[in-house]
Amino acid sequence: MREAFGKRIGDFQHNAFKLADMATEVELGRNFLETLVAEYVKGDNITTRVSMAKAWLGEMVNRVAYQAVQLHGGYGYMDEYRISRIYKDVRALSILAGTTEIMRLIIARSLGLKP
């Protein structure tokens, strides 16, 4: 793990809290996705919730990847490090197969709104 001022980066309270928040977001996203898969297998109509999941998960993974790059400092931008590749790759998740804005439009329409 990267060090600064003689301590591991994760041992600084601010960074430890960031890592805890990131882990929490990933866990929430994983649980939401697994719930949707189970509902789909049962035959439930999950269109609106899938749109919610795609919008939220795509944005969440970008937030988490950004924070991870920040924690890696300059190394986060070097292609030799996995985080650099992940950071570049996750950007597409909120764009491909319908942008976050399109997902929000689907959700809004399911709420009876006509944006």
C-alpha positions, -999 to +999 in steps of 0.1 A: +000+000+000+012+035-007+028+055+021+030+092+030+046+108+060+057+073+072+021+059+074+001+038+050-024+060+031-053+039+044-042+045+080-050+083+078-085+087+093-098+107+063-087+081+038-100+053+060-134+069+060-132+073+022-124+036+018-153+027+042-177+049+022-165+033-010-169-002+003-204+007+015-215+020-019-201-011-036-219-034-012-252-015-016-249-016-054-241-054-053-271-061-031-294-040-053-281-058-084-285-093-069-320-084-058-329-073-093-315-106-108-336-126-083-367-106-092-360-110-129-357-148-125-390-148-107-406-131-137-412-097-120-414-065-141-382-048-131-379-022-160-381+009-138-358-006-111-333-017-137-332+019-150-326+031-114-299+005-109-281+014-142-282+051-135-271+048-099-245+020-104-229+037-134-225+069-114-214+051-083-187+032-100-174+064-115-174+081-080-156+051-065-130+049-093-123+086-090-118+084-053-095+053-058-074+073-083-071+102-058-059+078-031-032+064-055-020+100-062+001+103-093+003+065-096-034+065-103-027+080-138+000+056-148-011+028-171+011+003-153-013+005-124-047-014-125-066+016-111-057+037-142-072+011-165-103+007-143-108+044-141-108+047-179-130+016-184-157+025-159-165+058-176-183+039-203-207+022-179-228+053-175-229+059-212-233+025-230-268+010-234-285+042-224-269+072-206-278+081-171-300+109-185-320+083-205-323+061-174-337+091-155-362+098-183-374+062-181-377+065-143-395+099-145-420+085-170-427+055-148-436+081-121-462+096-144-441+126-154-438+138-189-404+155-192 
